[in-house]
Amino acid sequence: MAKKPRDYKKEYRDYHGTPEQIKRRAQRNSARAAAVDSGAASKGDGKEVDHLGSNRKGKLNNKRVRVVSRAANRKRQPKRDGSQD
């Protein structure tokens, strides 16, 4: 019995196209734009905006952000118990 292959493109579109994810992406883009405007980051500098105390399911709190290296941002993981960092 052959399994039907998964349509990964469709799954990607279905998730990233939801209103919730579009809103979260807009918040991330807004935080990055604010960092560039303030001079904390620039295009091609290899830096990322780190959201401090952000809830994975809730709204991103753009008031508490910092600019860090890509490696530092990807290394830091949120606490599993749901508490803020």
BELVENPE-V66145 format. One record per backbone hydrogen bond with DSSP energy under -1.0 kcal/mol. NH is the residue of the N-H (numbers start at 1). CO is the residue of the C=O. Records with the same first field share a line. If there is no record, write none. Layout:
NH: CO ; CO
This chain:
8: 6
11: 7
12: 8
13: 9
14: 10
15: 11
16: 12
17: 13
18: 15
22: 18
23: 19
24: 20
25: 21
26: 22
27: 23
28: 24
29: 25
30: 26
31: 27
32: 28
33: 29
34: 30
35: 31
36: 32
37: 33
38: 34
40: 35
41: 35
45: 42
48: 68
50: 66
52: 64
62: 60
64: 61
66: 50
68: 48
70: 46
73: 69
74: 70
75: 71
76: 72
82: 79
